[in-house]
Amino acid sequence: MNLTELFTHPGLGVLSTSSADGTVNSAVYARPHVINETTLVWGMTDKRTYENLTQNRHAAFLFKTNSAGFSGVRLGLELIKTEEQGDLLASIKKNTDEIVGPGAGAAVSHAAWFKVTKVRPLI
């Protein structure tokens, strides 16, 4: 599956993480920034998803396109690194302001880089 192509389509994404004790959290997330077919980046705030990733580097992302039927993907992910400054984070903050609303990008404090460990069809 070509992730670069898939994430050009609008849709709904859900990122799931778990804490060190196994408590699961799922949150709606935008489409990622595709660095290449095995590296994706999301902007994150200092909330439960980010906190879980500091305890457990593994996550899952489900993305369903807005097209009819069940077009999309399920991804296994492993956190590579986070960045708290730089051009990519600045771009993510700007996009957040444009999509969510003025000032929303100020809450985004991390660019979280993930390695794609598994790619599965949506159904």
A tleap script that builds the chain and sets N, CA, C and O, in Angstrom:
source leaprc.protein.ff14SB
mol = sequence {
  NMET ASN LEU THR GLU LEU PHE THR HIE PRO
  GLY LEU GLY VAL LEU SER THR SER SER ALA
  ASP GLY THR VAL ASN SER ALA VAL TYR ALA
  ARG PRO HIE VAL ILE ASN GLU THR THR LEU
  VAL TRP GLY MET THR ASP LYS ARG THR TYR
  GLU ASN LEU THR GLN ASN ARG HIE ALA ALA
  PHE LEU PHE LYS THR ASN SER ALA GLY PHE
  SER GLY VAL ARG LEU GLY LEU GLU LEU ILE
  LYS THR GLU GLU GLN GLY ASP LEU LEU ALA
  SER ILE LYS LYS ASN THR ASP GLU ILE VAL
  GLY PRO GLY ALA GLY ALA ALA VAL SER HIE
  ALA ALA TRP PHE LYS VAL THR LYS VAL ARG
  PRO LEU CILE
}
set mol.1.N position { 0.851 -1.182 0.000 }
set mol.1.CA position { 0.000 0.000 0.000 }
set mol.1.C position { 0.895 1.243 0.000 }
set mol.1.O position { 1.868 1.317 0.750 }
set mol.2.N position { 0.564 2.189 -0.826 }
set mol.2.CA position { 1.318 3.425 -0.940 }
set mol.2.C position { 0.760 4.443 0.061 }
set mol.2.O position { -0.297 5.030 -0.167 }
set mol.3.N position { 1.476 4.647 1.165 }
set mol.3.CA position { 0.989 5.550 2.209 }
set mol.3.C position { 0.992 7.004 1.756 }
set mol.3.O position { 0.105 7.772 2.127 }
set mol.4.N position { 1.978 7.382 0.963 }
set mol.4.CA position { 2.030 8.754 0.453 }
set mol.4.C position { 0.742 9.070 -0.306 }
set mol.4.O position { 0.148 10.129 -0.107 }
set mol.5.N position { 0.315 8.162 -1.168 }
set mol.5.CA position { -0.919 8.345 -1.946 }
set mol.5.C position { -2.142 8.308 -1.030 }
set mol.5.O position { -3.021 9.162 -1.138 }
set mol.6.N position { -2.203 7.335 -0.140 }
set mol.6.CA position { -3.369 7.182 0.737 }
set mol.6.C position { -3.631 8.447 1.540 }
set mol.6.O position { -4.778 8.880 1.654 }
set mol.7.N position { -2.584 9.042 2.096 }
set mol.7.CA position { -2.773 10.185 2.981 }
set mol.7.C position { -2.979 11.505 2.240 }
set mol.7.O position { -3.021 12.560 2.872 }
set mol.8.N position { -3.107 11.467 0.914 }
set mol.8.CA position { -3.544 12.657 0.186 }
set mol.8.C position { -5.068 12.779 0.238 }
set mol.8.O position { -5.618 13.842 -0.049 }
set mol.9.N position { -5.748 11.691 0.603 }
set mol.9.CA position { -7.214 11.672 0.670 }
set mol.9.C position { -7.698 12.129 2.039 }
set mol.9.O position { -7.106 11.766 3.055 }
set mol.10.N position { -8.764 12.921 2.078 }
set mol.10.CA position { -9.351 13.281 3.372 }
set mol.10.C position { -9.888 12.027 4.057 }
set mol.10.O position { -10.238 11.047 3.399 }
set mol.11.N position { -9.948 12.072 5.371 }
set mol.11.CA position { -10.484 10.938 6.106 }
set mol.11.C position { -10.402 11.162 7.595 }
set mol.11.O position { -10.100 12.262 8.059 }
set mol.12.N position { -10.675 10.105 8.342 }
set mol.12.CA position { -10.652 10.141 9.798 }
set mol.12.C position { -9.554 9.216 10.299 }
set mol.12.O position { -9.476 8.056 9.894 }
set mol.13.N position { -8.704 9.737 11.183 }
set mol.13.CA position { -7.633 8.934 11.768 }
set mol.13.C position { -7.784 8.817 13.262 }
set mol.13.O position { -8.219 9.756 13.929 }
set mol.14.N position { -7.419 7.644 13.795 }
set mol.14.CA position { -7.443 7.404 15.234 }
set mol.14.C position { -6.097 6.822 15.631 }
set mol.14.O position { -5.686 5.788 15.105 }
set mol.15.N position { -5.405 7.484 16.560 }
set mol.15.CA position { -4.121 7.025 17.070 }
set mol.15.C position { -4.350 6.432 18.457 }
set mol.15.O position { -4.928 7.075 19.334 }
set mol.16.N position { -3.888 5.194 18.642 }
set mol.16.CA position { -4.053 4.507 19.925 }
set mol.16.C position { -2.692 4.240 20.550 }
set mol.16.O position { -1.750 3.815 19.881 }
set mol.17.N position { -2.615 4.499 21.851 }
set mol.17.CA position { -1.391 4.287 22.623 }
set mol.17.C position { -1.781 3.611 23.927 }
set mol.17.O position { -2.964 3.497 24.250 }
set mol.18.N position { -0.779 3.163 24.673 }
set mol.18.CA position { -1.074 2.662 26.016 }
set mol.18.C position { 0.033 3.083 26.962 }
set mol.18.O position { 1.185 3.262 26.566 }
set mol.19.N position { -0.345 3.236 28.216 }
set mol.19.CA position { 0.609 3.624 29.253 }
set mol.19.C position { 1.458 2.414 29.641 }
set mol.19.O position { 1.261 1.314 29.125 }
set mol.20.N position { 2.389 2.628 30.542 }
set mol.20.CA position { 3.257 1.548 31.010 }
set mol.20.C position { 2.451 0.419 31.654 }
set mol.20.O position { 2.844 -0.744 31.565 }
set mol.21.N position { 1.330 0.746 32.300 }
set mol.21.CA position { 0.527 -0.295 32.953 }
set mol.21.C position { -0.519 -0.906 32.021 }
set mol.21.O position { -1.316 -1.742 32.446 }
set mol.22.N position { -0.520 -0.485 30.734 }
set mol.22.CA position { -1.423 -1.081 29.748 }
set mol.22.C position { -2.738 -0.366 29.564 }
set mol.22.O position { -3.589 -0.853 28.819 }
set mol.23.N position { -2.948 0.773 30.210 }
set mol.23.CA position { -4.179 1.537 30.023 }
set mol.23.C position { -4.169 2.150 28.630 }
set mol.23.O position { -3.261 2.906 28.283 }
set mol.24.N position { -5.179 1.822 27.835 }
set mol.24.CA position { -5.228 2.232 26.434 }
set mol.24.C position { -5.922 3.583 26.288 }
set mol.24.O position { -6.869 3.898 27.009 }
set mol.25.N position { -5.427 4.372 25.335 }
set mol.25.CA position { -6.038 5.649 24.977 }
set mol.25.C position { -6.137 5.715 23.459 }
set mol.25.O position { -5.202 5.332 22.756 }
set mol.26.N position { -7.256 6.194 22.960 }
set mol.26.CA position { -7.424 6.435 21.523 }
set mol.26.C position { -7.851 7.884 21.340 }
set mol.26.O position { -8.657 8.412 22.105 }
set mol.27.N position { -7.292 8.518 20.305 }
set mol.27.CA position { -7.596 9.923 20.054 }
set mol.27.C position { -7.674 10.165 18.552 }
set mol.27.O position { -6.960 9.537 17.770 }
set mol.28.N position { -8.548 11.080 18.165 }
set mol.28.CA position { -8.643 11.454 16.750 }
set mol.28.C position { -7.404 12.272 16.400 }
set mol.28.O position { -7.051 13.225 17.096 }
set mol.29.N position { -6.748 11.876 15.301 }
set mol.29.CA position { -5.542 12.559 14.838 }
set mol.29.C position { -5.651 12.821 13.343 }
set mol.29.O position { -6.277 12.061 12.603 }
set mol.30.N position { -5.037 13.897 12.924 }
set mol.30.CA position { -4.992 14.250 11.501 }
set mol.30.C position { -4.112 13.257 10.744 }
set mol.30.O position { -3.417 12.428 11.331 }
set mol.31.N position { -4.170 13.373 9.442 }
set mol.31.CA position { -3.259 12.576 8.607 }
set mol.31.C position { -1.824 12.954 8.944 }
set mol.31.O position { -1.539 14.111 9.254 }
set mol.32.N position { -0.923 11.984 8.885 }
set mol.32.CA position { 0.467 12.277 9.231 }
set mol.32.C position { 1.211 12.986 8.113 }
set mol.32.O position { 0.750 13.041 6.972 }
set mol.33.N position { 2.354 13.519 8.458 }
set mol.33.CA position { 3.315 13.999 7.464 }
set mol.33.C position { 4.115 12.777 7.052 }
set mol.33.O position { 4.723 12.116 7.895 }
set mol.34.N position { 4.119 12.476 5.769 }
set mol.34.CA position { 4.822 11.295 5.264 }
set mol.34.C position { 6.236 11.705 4.872 }
set mol.34.O position { 6.435 12.468 3.928 }
set mol.35.N position { 7.212 11.187 5.611 }
set mol.35.CA position { 8.613 11.434 5.289 }
set mol.35.C position { 9.033 10.474 4.181 }
set mol.35.O position { 9.655 10.872 3.196 }
set mol.36.N position { 8.681 9.208 4.359 }
set mol.36.CA position { 8.843 8.161 3.343 }
set mol.36.C position { 7.884 7.038 3.711 }
set mol.36.O position { 7.109 7.187 4.656 }
set mol.37.N position { 7.913 5.942 3.011 }
set mol.37.CA position { 6.935 4.874 3.227 }
set mol.37.C position { 7.078 4.172 4.577 }
set mol.37.O position { 6.207 3.389 4.955 }
set mol.38.N position { 8.149 4.434 5.303 }
set mol.38.CA position { 8.325 3.805 6.613 }
set mol.38.C position { 8.479 4.812 7.743 }
set mol.38.O position { 8.722 4.419 8.884 }
set mol.39.N position { 8.344 6.104 7.451 }
set mol.39.CA position { 8.504 7.134 8.483 }
set mol.39.C position { 7.383 8.162 8.375 }
set mol.39.O position { 7.201 8.794 7.335 }
set mol.40.N position { 6.631 8.318 9.471 }
set mol.40.CA position { 5.509 9.249 9.539 }
set mol.40.C position { 5.689 10.157 10.750 }
set mol.40.O position { 6.288 9.762 11.750 }
set mol.41.N position { 5.163 11.378 10.651 }
set mol.41.CA position { 5.295 12.352 11.749 }
set mol.41.C position { 3.936 12.983 12.032 }
set mol.41.O position { 3.202 13.361 11.120 }
set mol.42.N position { 3.625 13.087 13.321 }
set mol.42.CA position { 2.432 13.795 13.775 }
set mol.42.C position { 2.827 14.884 14.756 }
set mol.42.O position { 3.807 14.743 15.487 }
set mol.43.N position { 2.069 15.968 14.774 }
set mol.43.CA position { 2.213 16.970 15.812 }
set mol.43.C position { 1.438 16.516 17.036 }
set mol.43.O position { 0.371 15.915 16.914 }
set mol.44.N position { 1.976 16.805 18.224 }
set mol.44.CA position { 1.322 16.370 19.465 }
set mol.44.C position { 1.368 17.463 20.518 }
set mol.44.O position { 2.289 18.278 20.572 }
set mol.45.N position { 0.338 17.448 21.351 }
set mol.45.CA position { 0.280 18.317 22.517 }
set mol.45.C position { 0.784 17.527 23.725 }
set mol.45.O position { 1.100 16.343 23.608 }
set mol.46.N position { 0.858 18.173 24.867 }
set mol.46.CA position { 1.296 17.511 26.105 }
set mol.46.C position { 0.113 16.862 26.819 }
set mol.46.O position { -0.158 17.171 27.979 }
set mol.47.N position { -0.582 15.979 26.141 }
set mol.47.CA position { -1.735 15.309 26.749 }
set mol.47.C position { -1.475 13.811 26.830 }
set mol.47.O position { -0.329 13.369 26.737 }
set mol.48.N position { -2.535 13.032 27.004 }
set mol.48.CA position { -2.431 11.602 27.291 }
set mol.48.C position { -1.674 10.813 26.222 }
set mol.48.O position { -0.880 9.939 26.571 }
set mol.49.N position { -1.889 11.087 24.942 }
set mol.49.CA position { -1.197 10.343 23.891 }
set mol.49.C position { 0.309 10.515 24.017 }
set mol.49.O position { 1.052 9.534 23.983 }
set mol.50.N position { 0.761 11.746 24.162 }
set mol.50.CA position { 2.194 11.994 24.292 }
set mol.50.C position { 2.733 11.367 25.576 }
set mol.50.O position { 3.798 10.750 25.565 }
set mol.51.N position { 2.012 11.519 26.665 }
set mol.51.CA position { 2.441 10.935 27.945 }
set mol.51.C position { 2.593 9.414 27.814 }
set mol.51.O position { 3.572 8.839 28.291 }
set mol.52.N position { 1.623 8.772 27.170 }
set mol.52.CA position { 1.726 7.322 26.976 }
set mol.52.C position { 2.974 6.963 26.173 }
set mol.52.O position { 3.654 5.986 26.486 }
set mol.53.N position { 3.274 7.738 25.152 }
set mol.53.CA position { 4.439 7.436 24.314 }
set mol.53.C position { 5.752 7.598 25.067 }
set mol.53.O position { 6.752 6.985 24.693 }
set mol.54.N position { 5.771 8.409 26.117 }
set mol.54.CA position { 6.989 8.513 26.928 }
set mol.54.C position { 7.183 7.256 27.776 }
set mol.54.O position { 8.284 7.006 28.265 }
set mol.55.N position { 6.129 6.470 27.951 }
set mol.55.CA position { 6.180 5.239 28.749 }
set mol.55.C position { 6.237 3.982 27.887 }
set mol.55.O position { 6.788 2.963 28.303 }
set mol.56.N position { 5.663 4.055 26.681 }
set mol.56.CA position { 5.540 2.894 25.805 }
set mol.56.C position { 5.607 3.405 24.364 }
set mol.56.O position { 4.701 4.110 23.919 }
set mol.57.N position { 6.655 3.063 23.641 }
set mol.57.CA position { 6.929 3.620 22.313 }
set mol.57.C position { 6.035 3.053 21.199 }
set mol.57.O position { 6.110 3.510 20.058 }
set mol.58.N position { 5.206 2.082 21.515 }
set mol.58.CA position { 4.383 1.424 20.494 }
set mol.58.C position { 3.007 2.066 20.400 }
set mol.58.O position { 2.420 2.460 21.408 }
set mol.59.N position { 2.499 2.167 19.167 }
set mol.59.CA position { 1.193 2.778 18.922 }
set mol.59.C position { 0.559 2.109 17.702 }
set mol.59.O position { 1.203 1.344 16.984 }
set mol.60.N position { -0.709 2.417 17.493 }
set mol.60.CA position { -1.426 1.955 16.304 }
set mol.60.C position { -2.209 3.132 15.742 }
set mol.60.O position { -2.724 3.963 16.490 }
set mol.61.N position { -2.293 3.193 14.420 }
set mol.61.CA position { -3.049 4.255 13.755 }
set mol.61.C position { -4.007 3.621 12.775 }
set mol.61.O position { -3.607 2.816 11.934 }
set mol.62.N position { -5.272 3.984 12.881 }
set mol.62.CA position { -6.311 3.539 11.957 }
set mol.62.C position { -6.747 4.758 11.163 }
set mol.62.O position { -7.039 5.811 11.731 }
set mol.63.N position { -6.789 4.606 9.828 }
set mol.63.CA position { -7.210 5.709 8.969 }
set mol.63.C position { -8.244 5.207 7.985 }
set mol.63.O position { -7.993 4.257 7.243 }
set mol.64.N position { -9.427 5.850 7.973 }
set mol.64.CA position { -10.483 5.537 7.018 }
set mol.64.C position { -10.698 6.746 6.132 }
set mol.64.O position { -10.983 7.841 6.617 }
set mol.65.N position { -10.562 6.543 4.828 }
set mol.65.CA position { -10.785 7.653 3.906 }
set mol.65.C position { -12.272 8.009 3.879 }
set mol.65.O position { -13.121 7.220 4.295 }
set mol.66.N position { -12.567 9.203 3.384 }
set mol.66.CA position { -13.957 9.648 3.276 }
set mol.66.C position { -14.688 9.018 2.098 }
set mol.66.O position { -15.877 9.275 1.915 }
set mol.67.N position { -14.018 8.207 1.299 }
set mol.67.CA position { -14.662 7.585 0.150 }
set mol.67.C position { -15.636 6.508 0.608 }
set mol.67.O position { -15.577 6.045 1.746 }
set mol.68.N position { -16.528 6.119 -0.287 }
set mol.68.CA position { -17.515 5.080 0.022 }
set mol.68.C position { -16.810 3.762 0.326 }
set mol.68.O position { -15.728 3.491 -0.195 }
set mol.69.N position { -17.424 2.959 1.163 }
set mol.69.CA position { -16.839 1.670 1.508 }
set mol.69.C position { -15.845 1.801 2.650 }
set mol.69.O position { -15.942 2.693 3.492 }
set mol.70.N position { -14.898 0.895 2.651 }
set mol.70.CA position { -13.940 0.829 3.757 }
set mol.70.C position { -12.516 0.926 3.261 }
set mol.70.O position { -11.710 0.020 3.471 }
set mol.71.N position { -12.210 2.027 2.604 }
set mol.71.CA position { -10.865 2.273 2.115 }
set mol.71.C position { -10.058 2.906 3.239 }
set mol.71.O position { -10.494 3.876 3.859 }
set mol.72.N position { -8.884 2.353 3.495 }
set mol.72.CA position { -8.043 2.891 4.541 }
set mol.72.C position { -6.964 1.917 4.929 }
set mol.72.O position { -6.610 1.024 4.160 }
set mol.73.N position { -6.434 2.091 6.140 }
set mol.73.CA position { -5.289 1.288 6.568 }
set mol.73.C position { -5.232 1.229 8.086 }
set mol.73.O position { -5.736 2.116 8.775 }
set mol.74.N position { -4.609 0.163 8.600 }
set mol.74.CA position { -4.254 0.057 10.012 }
set mol.74.C position { -2.738 -0.089 10.072 }
set mol.74.O position { -2.158 -0.925 9.381 }
set mol.75.N position { -2.106 0.729 10.903 }
set mol.75.CA position { -0.651 0.734 10.975 }
set mol.75.C position { -0.169 0.417 12.380 }
set mol.75.O position { -0.721 0.910 13.364 }
set mol.76.N position { 0.859 -0.407 12.465 }
set mol.76.CA position { 1.618 -0.559 13.701 }
set mol.76.C position { 2.747 0.454 13.656 }
set mol.76.O position { 3.366 0.641 12.608 }
set mol.77.N position { 3.025 1.109 14.772 }
set mol.77.CA position { 4.018 2.178 14.813 }
set mol.77.C position { 4.947 2.018 16.009 }
set mol.77.O position { 4.571 1.456 17.037 }
set mol.78.N position { 6.156 2.520 15.853 }
set mol.78.CA position { 7.090 2.613 16.971 }
set mol.78.C position { 7.718 3.999 16.956 }
set mol.78.O position { 8.272 4.428 15.943 }
set mol.79.N position { 7.629 4.694 18.081 }
set mol.79.CA position { 8.185 6.042 18.190 }
set mol.79.C position { 9.696 5.998 17.991 }
set mol.79.O position { 10.392 5.218 18.642 }
set mol.80.N position { 10.199 6.839 17.091 }
set mol.80.CA position { 11.639 6.953 16.839 }
set mol.80.C position { 12.223 8.061 17.693 }
set mol.80.O position { 13.217 7.867 18.392 }
set mol.81.N position { 11.587 9.239 17.629 }
set mol.81.CA position { 12.087 10.413 18.352 }
set mol.81.C position { 10.997 11.464 18.396 }
set mol.81.O position { 9.989 11.367 17.696 }
set mol.82.N position { 11.216 12.470 19.229 }
set mol.82.CA position { 10.363 13.657 19.213 }
set mol.82.C position { 11.266 14.873 19.064 }
set mol.82.O position { 12.424 14.866 19.481 }
set mol.83.N position { 10.709 15.912 18.462 }
set mol.83.CA position { 11.412 17.186 18.305 }
set mol.83.C position { 10.546 18.276 18.904 }
set mol.83.O position { 9.333 18.299 18.698 }
set mol.84.N position { 11.159 19.164 19.632 }
set mol.84.CA position { 10.435 20.261 20.263 }
set mol.84.C position { 10.739 21.599 19.595 }
set mol.84.O position { 10.357 22.651 20.108 }
set mol.85.N position { 11.424 21.561 18.454 }
set mol.85.CA position { 11.693 22.760 17.663 }
set mol.85.C position { 12.044 22.318 16.251 }
set mol.85.O position { 12.222 21.129 15.984 }
set mol.86.N position { 12.141 23.286 15.358 }
set mol.86.CA position { 12.553 22.985 13.995 }
set mol.86.C position { 11.488 23.326 12.958 }
set mol.86.O position { 10.353 23.671 13.288 }
set mol.87.N position { 11.894 23.215 11.690 }
set mol.87.CA position { 11.029 23.606 10.576 }
set mol.87.C position { 9.771 22.758 10.468 }
set mol.87.O position { 8.692 23.284 10.194 }
set mol.88.N position { 9.897 21.441 10.682 }
set mol.88.CA position { 8.718 20.577 10.560 }
set mol.88.C position { 7.696 20.913 11.633 }
set mol.88.O position { 6.505 21.011 11.338 }
set mol.89.N position { 8.134 21.089 12.860 }
set mol.89.CA position { 7.202 21.449 13.935 }
set mol.89.C position { 6.548 22.800 13.641 }
set mol.89.O position { 5.350 22.967 13.869 }
set mol.90.N position { 7.310 23.751 13.145 }
set mol.90.CA position { 6.741 25.064 12.789 }
set mol.90.C position { 5.673 24.913 11.715 }
set mol.90.O position { 4.634 25.571 11.778 }
set mol.91.N position { 5.918 24.052 10.730 }
set mol.91.CA position { 4.942 23.797 9.672 }
set mol.91.C position { 3.679 23.139 10.234 }
set mol.91.O position { 2.566 23.490 9.842 }
set mol.92.N position { 3.854 22.187 11.151 }
set mol.92.CA position { 2.708 21.515 11.775 }
set mol.92.C position { 1.875 22.524 12.562 }
set mol.92.O position { 0.647 22.505 12.485 }
set mol.93.N position { 2.529 23.400 13.312 }
set mol.93.CA position { 1.814 24.425 14.085 }
set mol.93.C position { 1.017 25.348 13.166 }
set mol.93.O position { -0.124 25.700 13.464 }
set mol.94.N position { 1.631 25.739 12.044 }
set mol.94.CA position { 0.953 26.614 11.082 }
set mol.94.C position { -0.268 25.918 10.486 }
set mol.94.O position { -1.340 26.514 10.384 }
set mol.95.N position { -0.099 24.647 10.090 }
set mol.95.CA position { -1.222 23.883 9.532 }
set mol.95.C position { -2.348 23.738 10.553 }
set mol.95.O position { -3.524 23.817 10.197 }
set mol.96.N position { -1.992 23.527 11.817 }
set mol.96.CA position { -2.993 23.390 12.868 }
set mol.96.C position { -3.791 24.689 13.012 }
set mol.96.O position { -5.013 24.652 13.161 }
set mol.97.N position { -3.113 25.823 12.967 }
set mol.97.CA position { -3.813 27.111 13.021 }
set mol.97.C position { -4.798 27.257 11.866 }
set mol.97.O position { -5.908 27.755 12.051 }
set mol.98.N position { -4.389 26.822 10.674 }
set mol.98.CA position { -5.236 26.963 9.488 }
set mol.98.C position { -6.423 26.008 9.512 }
set mol.98.O position { -7.520 26.377 9.093 }
set mol.99.N position { -6.219 24.789 9.996 }
set mol.99.CA position { -7.271 23.773 9.947 }
set mol.99.C position { -8.187 23.843 11.165 }
set mol.99.O position { -9.410 23.801 11.028 }
set mol.100.N position { -7.598 23.950 12.362 }
set mol.100.CA position { -8.384 23.924 13.600 }
set mol.100.C position { -8.887 25.317 13.955 }
set mol.100.O position { -10.038 25.484 14.359 }
set mol.101.N position { -8.026 26.311 13.803 }
set mol.101.CA position { -8.418 27.681 14.111 }
set mol.101.C position { -7.228 28.457 14.649 }
set mol.101.O position { -6.274 27.870 15.160 }
set mol.102.N position { -7.286 29.787 14.533 }
set mol.102.CA position { -6.183 30.630 14.991 }
set mol.102.C position { -5.825 30.350 16.448 }
set mol.102.O position { -6.696 30.300 17.316 }
set mol.103.N position { -4.532 30.167 16.700 }
set mol.103.CA position { -4.043 29.925 18.047 }
set mol.103.C position { -3.954 28.456 18.439 }
set mol.103.O position { -3.281 28.118 19.413 }
set mol.104.N position { -4.623 27.578 17.696 }
set mol.104.CA position { -4.614 26.152 18.053 }
set mol.104.C position { -3.219 25.541 17.936 }
set mol.104.O position { -2.876 24.624 18.683 }
set mol.105.N position { -2.424 26.042 17.011 }
set mol.105.CA position { -1.082 25.509 16.818 }
set mol.105.C position { -0.168 25.744 18.003 }
set mol.105.O position { 0.825 25.035 18.162 }
set mol.106.N position { -0.479 26.723 18.840 }
set mol.106.CA position { 0.363 27.012 20.005 }
set mol.106.C position { 0.410 25.833 20.973 }
set mol.106.O position { 1.390 25.674 21.701 }
set mol.107.N position { -0.635 25.005 20.992 }
set mol.107.CA position { -0.680 23.849 21.901 }
set mol.107.C position { 0.188 22.692 21.410 }
set mol.107.O position { 0.546 21.812 22.192 }
set mol.108.N position { 0.524 22.689 20.129 }
set mol.108.CA position { 1.342 21.608 19.562 }
set mol.108.C position { 2.792 21.860 19.955 }
set mol.108.O position { 3.400 22.842 19.530 }
set mol.109.N position { 3.334 20.968 20.766 }
set mol.109.CA position { 4.680 21.185 21.289 }
set mol.109.C position { 5.687 20.119 20.881 }
set mol.109.O position { 6.866 20.220 21.220 }
set mol.110.N position { 5.235 19.092 20.155 }
set mol.110.CA position { 6.127 18.006 19.759 }
set mol.110.C position { 5.840 17.563 18.327 }
set mol.110.O position { 4.685 17.495 17.907 }
set mol.111.N position { 6.892 17.265 17.593 }
set mol.111.CA position { 6.783 16.533 16.327 }
set mol.111.C position { 7.244 15.121 16.647 }
set mol.111.O position { 8.421 14.896 16.930 }
set mol.112.N position { 6.318 14.169 16.603 }
set mol.112.CA position { 6.614 12.786 16.975 }
set mol.112.C position { 6.845 11.955 15.715 }
set mol.112.O position { 5.954 11.818 14.877 }
set mol.113.N position { 8.046 11.406 15.594 }
set mol.113.CA position { 8.464 10.615 14.435 }
set mol.113.C position { 8.272 9.135 14.736 }
set mol.113.O position { 8.701 8.642 15.780 }
set mol.114.N position { 7.621 8.428 13.806 }
set mol.114.CA position { 7.345 7.006 13.982 }
set mol.114.C position { 7.882 6.175 12.823 }
set mol.114.O position { 7.879 6.602 11.668 }
set mol.115.N position { 8.336 4.989 13.165 }
set mol.115.CA position { 8.659 3.972 12.168 }
set mol.115.C position { 7.403 3.118 11.990 }
set mol.115.O position { 6.796 2.688 12.971 }
set mol.116.N position { 7.016 2.875 10.739 }
set mol.116.CA position { 5.888 1.992 10.449 }
set mol.116.C position { 6.386 0.557 10.582 }
set mol.116.O position { 7.280 0.134 9.850 }
set mol.117.N position { 5.808 -0.185 11.513 }
set mol.117.CA position { 6.243 -1.564 11.752 }
set mol.117.C position { 5.322 -2.593 11.125 }
set mol.117.O position { 5.711 -3.743 10.921 }
set mol.118.N position { 4.092 -2.175 10.819 }
set mol.118.CA position { 3.120 -3.104 10.230 }
set mol.118.C position { 2.106 -2.309 9.432 }
set mol.118.O position { 1.666 -1.242 9.859 }
set mol.119.N position { 1.737 -2.831 8.274 }
set mol.119.CA position { 0.693 -2.233 7.439 }
set mol.119.C position { -0.353 -3.300 7.183 }
set mol.119.O position { -0.050 -4.371 6.658 }
set mol.120.N position { -1.598 -2.995 7.564 }
set mol.120.CA position { -2.700 -3.951 7.375 }
set mol.120.C position { -3.866 -3.230 6.731 }
set mol.120.O position { -4.059 -2.033 6.946 }
set mol.121.N position { -4.648 -3.959 5.939 }
set mol.121.CA position { -5.845 -3.324 5.369 }
set mol.121.C position { -6.827 -2.932 6.466 }
set mol.121.O position { -6.769 -3.445 7.584 }
set mol.122.N position { -7.714 -2.030 6.134 }
set mol.122.CA position { -8.709 -1.566 7.108 }
set mol.122.C position { -9.628 -2.714 7.522 }
set mol.122.O position { -9.927 -2.880 8.704 }
set mol.123.N position { -10.070 -3.498 6.555 }
set mol.123.CA position { -10.887 -4.683 6.894 }
set mol.123.C position { -10.355 -5.889 6.139 }
set mol.123.O position { -10.892 -6.988 6.276 }
savepdb mol mol.pdb
quit
